[in-house]
Amino acid sequence: MAYQTVNPYTNEVVKEYSDATNQQLEDALQKGHELYQKFKVQDIKERAELLHQVAAKIRERSDELARTATIEMGKLLAEAEGEVELCAIIAEWYADNGAEMLMPEKIETGANGIAEVHYQSTGVIMMVEPWNFPYYQIMRVFAPNFLVGNPMILKHASNTPSSAQLMADVILEAGTPEGSLKNLFLNYDQVADAIADPRVQGAALTGSERGGKSIATTAGEHLKQTTLELGGMDPFIVLSDANMDHVADIAWRSRIYNAGQECTSSKRFIVMEDVYDEFIQRLKDNFNKLKPGDPLDPETTLAPMNTKEAKEELQEQVDEAVAAGAQVAYGNESYDLEGQFFMPTILTDINRDNPAHTTELFGPVAVVYKVTSEEEAIELANDSPYGLGGIVFAGDADHGAEVAAKIETGMVFVNNIRYSLPELPFGGVKRSGYGREMSRTGLMAFVNEKLIIKADEPDMENIAGGLIATQDLE
Ligand SMILES: O=CCCCC(=O)O
């Protein structure tokens, strides 16, 4: 069975799930398509009200949701609770603001008549989501698309089936019509079949570059729209005049949150030479205070990684980096613990031909660079195949924002930790993918922006130019 819940703290197999059949997929496609026909003519306010109910149901069942995610993929319980609450906030934000954003918009035009853009649903959307934020990743796509009127089929990661099913159940119990979000334990061939199906109009993926390529290739073949949220090697730039207390407080959090398994983790710290030694020392001190343990225990501050395979892969990457000349400033030792813990590690002296310079390290490993000028910091930040997020710490926030403007990523935070809220667009450039989730942009990802121009009668005199037959017939 491909889909399993294995607790990465105890290594116990908690639950196994049967793979979805092709018939189940067909039923979901048909149900979704029929629901789309209903959504098309339904008042959007009804779905906004249902999204409020989804938020309420998530809060009602928040303890169960949080514990399930922690047991299944290892994140600290407090982090799981935060993720669950963010899901409720996202559902509420679209419920409160989305209907207004989807109202028809008038366009000023010289055309004869009144021109409007109407925002309409397009059909079933295939959603492929990862294990690292097993609920929030669903909600980022579900809330806007449900409001728009696009039913969804979910394929979640093979190691977070319990979380996926629980969120789908909660959404259904909140009163949404069956088929609004159908979770299925699909394989990749079935996902490709779904994308190819004429009832499906788009695919949203958060995940690996490999997954992104595969989804985009299939979608391209069938001319379906996609959004891709892929990896990141986010830079964290520390300028000489930065407040080092703030830097020290944010740096460890930006790397260790979710056991470092976040596309927007700060993975490359780019530090001016005059504050470099202090930066390294304070990062070491903070890493040294982290306590590995049961992620359900509130005293634990370092969570296990999500699987044995993930931990082994990260260890291989660190070994390769060291073999290519990286210095270990801290960590890279084993804990005498059964769970999939990886000791927080600091790597320095990374040359540009070191694999760690261009490969995402998806776990608690910080790569730290020393630079001698702001220009070098910006050049290094941009010397990456990825372009997702970033952080700049500067004495002057306006100057920090000028630096931020020069960084080739989709999001940069100045003098702050990076965070996600429904009103803020989320997404990247380069190999981090394309499209945006959340915000108004996320709401519009899979809508038909339909132009309707109404006139009482044709008025050939008032068309100044354009692609029309102007000749008169005898
Ligand atoms: O791993 C990527 C998920 C995005 C988490 C975030 O919003 O920062």
The ligand as an SDF file (V2000), in Angstrom:
LIG
                    3D

  8  7  0  0  0  0  0  0  0  0999 V2000
    6.7980   24.4260    1.8850 O   0  0  0  0  0  0  0  0  0  0  0  0
    6.0990   25.3470    1.4700 C   0  0  0  0  0  0  0  0  0  0  0  0
    4.8630   25.7270    2.1320 C   0  0  0  0  0  0  0  0  0  0  0  0
    4.6970   27.1770    2.3340 C   0  0  0  0  0  0  0  0  0  0  0  0
    4.7250   27.5200    3.7330 C   0  0  0  0  0  0  0  0  0  0  0  0
    4.6290   29.0100    3.8850 C   0  0  0  0  0  0  0  0  0  0  0  0
    3.5580   29.5820    3.7160 O   0  0  0  0  0  0  0  0  0  0  0  0
    5.6430   29.6320    4.1450 O   0  0  0  0  0  0  0  0  0  0  0  0
  1  2  2  0
  2  3  1  0
  3  4  1  0
  4  5  1  0
  5  6  1  0
  6  7  2  0
  6  8  1  0
M  END
$$$$
